[in-house]
Each structure stands twice: as C-alpha cells, then as structure tokens.
Amino acid sequence: MFCNKCGEKLPDDAKFCTKCGYKVNNEPEMGSIVFKRLGQLYGSIAQIKIFLDGQMVASLGTNQEVKVTVPIGVHQVEFGYWCGNGQNTVTLTKENPNIRVNIKLGVGLVTSDPKIVSIENL
C-alpha cells in the first residue's frame, strides 16, 4: 500500500503515513489511468511492459491502450523494454480522477527508453 498524498510505501495495516502523517483512507475514492502507446516506426514490433505500483498491468504494442482502475493518489509507474526502463510517478486527484498517459520510445544513441510524452485529463 502507498500513501495517497506523498506516495510513501506503507504497511497494509497503516492508519497514518510514516513520512507525511496523512491519514490513510481504508476505502479510497477510485479513478482510472489509461496508458496509450503512441504510434511510431522505431521499435514498433517490441512490446512495452507497464508496471503500476510494482504490479504488471499491461504489455502494449504500437497504438494500443489499456485502462486501469486505481485509487486516487500518487502512483509509481515503471516501463520495461528489452534495452531500457523508464520510471515516473503519476497523480490522480479528486478534481482530476481520470487521466491518459501517452508513452513512446525515446530514441538514444545506445538504448531506447520508454518515456511519458504527455498526461491528459479525461
């Protein structure tokens, strides 16, 4: 379990965050994240694995998307690709509980890392 305010990893039975003191809500309000892999010629055959709060939620090819229902708050997002990984945080708020995260491969000299290129409120 993670703190809905600061993203700190907490024990499952925590009542308050040990980092920021925020009261942990045992019945969180829900939102959604749509992960969309944008089309591009480079790296279009290989899948990008998407991990949310340490759990794999999807493996996306070019122009594919997946919708994941999650509690409102801060979430850790990681990407897995054969030659590189990307790591980010995304935040769902009561005002914006549903977002789209657009991702694509960043082209590098030696490796290509999956990257978030934009986040949109839905």
Stockholm file with secondary structure:
# STOCKHOLM 1.0

chainA/1-122         MFCNKCGEKLPDDAKFCTKCGYKVNNEPEMGSIVFKRLGQLYGSIAQIKIFLDGQMVASLGTNQEVKVTVPIGVHQVEFGYWCGNGQNTVTLTKENPNIRVNIKLGVGLVTSDPKIVSIENL
#=GR chainA/1-122 SS CBCTTTCCBCCTTCSBCTTTCCBCCSSCCEEEEEEEECCCSTTCSSCEEEEETTEEEEEECTTCEEEEEEESEEEEEEEEETTEEEEEEEEECSSSCEEEEEEEEEECSSCEEEEEEEEEEC
#=GC SS_cons         CBCTTTCCBCCTTCSBCTTTCCBCCSSCCEEEEEEEECCCSTTCSSCEEEEETTEEEEEECTTCEEEEEEESEEEEEEEEETTEEEEEEEEECSSSCEEEEEEEEEECSSCEEEEEEEEEEC
//
